[in-house]
Amino acid sequence: MNLSLGRLAAALLGLALGAGLGWLIGSFSNTAAWGAGVGAFLGVLVVGLREAARAARFLEWLRGAQATPAPRDAGFWGEVGYRVERALRLRERETEAERERLRQFLRAIEASPNGVLLLDAGDCIEWCNARAADHFGLDPQRDRRQKLTNLLRAPAFVAHLQGGAFDEAVEFTGPEGRTTLSVLVRSYGDGLKLVLSQDVTERDRMDTMRRDFVANVSHEIRTPLTVLAGFVETLASVPLSTIEQPRVLNLMRQQTTRIQTLVDDLLTLAKLEGSPRPGADRWVSADALLATAMTDAELLSAGRHDLHLDKAADVDLAGAEGELASAMGNLLSNAVRYTPDGGRIDVRWSLREGDGCAVFEVADTGIGIAREHLSRLTERFYRVDGSRSRDTGGTGLGLAIVKHVVQRHGGELQVESEPGRGSRFRLVFPAARVRQRSAAALATHP
């Protein structure tokens, strides 16, 4: 309303000024009335031309990118330019805020551990995050607007997507054959689909390991129990001679010991997995650990092997004495069990140059292990040769215990082996858990 009154006032003012000026000029030539009319017309024309010029400037600004401020003219067009510019800037801020929210939302989806993929009504890819692209072997940019089933040809997934029954997830092998994917499809909007993918390879592996663990434990316990039950039945029904009785009792004792050893190893593993890591403030003499391990190995070997100890370092270890003794003892007992009579077993304890790590190494001239088995040696009950392992008296849990112990102490287990040429096992303990005996003595006796 105010803008309209302003424009009317400007026009009337131009009319009045033009008429007055025309009358004044016309009065000198006795044409005052005609001069007033012409002046009024010219006055209104000037006002109109000025308004047209302002309108032209405003329209030119509108046709551009509006990167500069709107023309700051007085009057109607100046006010319109200001209001339009303010509305545009407000809309730009709102649009930018929406874009930022969208960017944050997409960043959140990108950070998701699951794959997220959007399909249109024709099952063409609208958008996918990096995890989905990795799962399905896609290129997020190049494959956009492509039909998903043309790029991912897994029969189980194609049938699931085309079937339209999305109540349950579908599992299938990934494009490169190394992963197992679980994919859930959900419909939304007008024929649109949301595809969520998850790599369940590790979950399936753990499930398999749990099933194998239960099966192996059952088998390991059932075998000696079957033997014991047979002997008990024999003792109950058949009188044994004085010659047969000691042999049967000895066999029963062996099977009982086998069960006892298995249960002890299972309890040890459970304790290692369920307890906190050993502190770094309790120091154990490496000499005592080596002496205990060597004594047990010599008893087990009973003179059948050539055992050598090379102790090149006089140090202490920070950790749990029982766990460390168990790890070293398991490595030595394995070397004795899998090295033929007359073979050589070398035990070495040293400080590694450069990083100060302590290394406990057991090398034997035993049967050796093929390369394809090395990565699985520390799995529970994994056996390179099941029949031979049981003949040697092992439970299949020793190296699993060793791995847990050394990892709990911040170290690592290293294995080198070749069939027919023996094996070499190393326990590497970090420098933070190692101190030289001379430094310990100085700290104790200043």
C-alpha positions, 0 to 999 in steps of 0.5 A: 500500500505504501509503495503504491502511494509512493509511486502515485505521489511521484507521478503527481509531483512530476505532473505538477512540476511539469504543468507548472514549468510548462505554464510558466514558459507558455505564459511568455508566448500567450500559450500558457494552457498548451504549455501546462499540458505539454509540461504535465505530459513531459513531467509524467514521462520523466517519472515513467522513464526513471521508473522504467530504468530502475525496473530494467536494472532490477530485471537485469539483476534477476536474470543474472546469478544474484551474486551481487546485491540488488540495485539500491534505488529509492522508491518502489523498485529499490524496495522490491529489490531489497525484499526479493534479495532478502527472500533469495538469501533466506532461501539460499541459507535454508537450501544450504542448511538442507544440503549440509543435513543431507551431507551429514546424513550421507557421511553417517551412512558412509561410516556405517559398517553395513552396505547401503544401496538405493534402487529405483522402481526398475532396480537401477542403482540410485546411490550406494555407499563405499561399503556396499560398493565393496560388497557387490564389486561396484563403482559408486559413480560409474555404475549409477543408473545401471541395473543392479542385476546386470552387475551382480549375477549371484543367482540367490540374490537375483531370485530374491530381488525378483521374487519380491518376498523380502521378509528374510535376508538372503545369504550368498557368496560375494563377487570375488568368492572370498566373502559371505554376504547377508543382504536384506531388501526393504521396499519404500516409496513408489516401487523404490528399494533399500538394500542393506548388506553385511559381511558375515564371513567372520561370523560364519567362521566363528560359528563353524569354529564353535560347532567344530569345537563342540564336536571335537571336545565331544569326540576327544572325551568320548574316545577315552570314556569308551575305552574306560567303559569297556575295561570296566565292563571287562573287569566286572564280567571277566576275571583277569589273571595276575599278568593281564590285570596290571596291563589293563589298569595301566591302560585305564590310567592312560585314558584317565590321564588323557581326559584329565589333561584335556579338561585341564587344557580346556580350563586353562583356555577358559581362564586365559580368555576370561581374565584381564591381561597380566600386569607389567609390574610382576617380574619373573626370572627367565632362568626359572622358566627355562629350567622348569621347561627343560626339566619337563622336556627331559622327563618326557624325552627320557633320553630319546632326543638330543636337547641343547639350551643356548641362554644368551641373555640374562633377563626377567619377564613381566607377566604371569609366571604360570602362563609363561611356563605353560607356553614354553612348556607346550612348545618344548613338549610338542618338539619332543612329541613330534621329533623322532628318537635320536633327533635334535631339539635346540632351545634358545633364549636371547635379546633381539638386537635393535628393538630389545625384544626377548625371544624364546625359540624352540627348533627341532629336526622333527617331521615338519609341517606343510605351508598350508597348515601353518596359518591354522596351527593355533586353532583349537583341536586343529591337527595336521595328522589326527591319528599321529597327534593322538598317538603322541598324546597331544590334546590339540589345544597346546598351540592355542594356549601358547598363542593366547599367552603370548598375545596377553603379554603383548607378544607374538608367536612365529612359526617356520616349518618345512616337511622333513626338515623340522620346525622352529617356533618363536615367542617374541616378547616386547621390550616393555616387558623385558628387563636385563638382570644387571639393571634389575640388580642395580634397581634393587641394590642402589 
